[in-house]
């Protein structure tokens, strides 16, 4: 089962290079999803939402409407560090906790399962398509359009200085040439084999 929560907070990342936008104080409407696996615990009855709510309430009270940098353990409050911080607070009280997801924005965030960090970055592209192999008379044989959302998932060790696995900005920069090829274009012009895959 899972339950979604929100909190509004400010933060800045103290270890980023000079000029990096995340080095300035800014804020987010963070979202957190707590995932619980009943099989990890020993309860005779299942976990209910009220139980999750009661465990989340004191954590939310500490995070909401604050500067995260002022909270012990969150001096470098990246999405990865926040997810790990929440995990450490909840896991002793909730053995069923299987992973914590932190949305920094609607298009990027981090997961932590107690061992591994994964981040994602979503990018949206608008393209035209034409399915020439669709059956005769099928409307998909004509040029038409779609809005696609591509979610890139990356798993890497946590950089102990930066507090992240990969900078979201670097992910966007590395994949930008692919998106420029596909966005606002006719997708059939680009066979998959012709699109270079960036190395992260």
Number of C-alpha atoms within 10 A of each C-alpha: 14 15 14 13 14 15 17 16 17 18 22 20 20 18 13 17 11 10 8 11 13 18 15 14 13 13 17 13 15 20 17 23 17 21 18 20 16 17 11 12 14 10 11 7 7 13 16 11 12 9 11 19 14 10 15 18 12 10 14 17 11 12 20 16 14 16 19 23 19 13 13 9 13 16 17 24 24 25 25 26 23 25 26 26 17 20 21 12 13 19 14 10 10 18 16 20 23 20 23 25 26 27 21 19 13 11 13 18 24 27 23 23 16 15 8 14 24 20 24 20 19 16 16 13 15 17 18 16 18 16 14 13 9 12 10 9 8 11 12 16 15 13 12 13 16 11 12 12 12 13 13 14 14 15 14 13 13 16 10 8 10 18 22 22 21 20 14 15 12 11 19 15 12 14 17 14 14 14 17 11 15 19 16 15 16 17 17 14 11 12 8 10 7 8 13 10 12 12 7 10
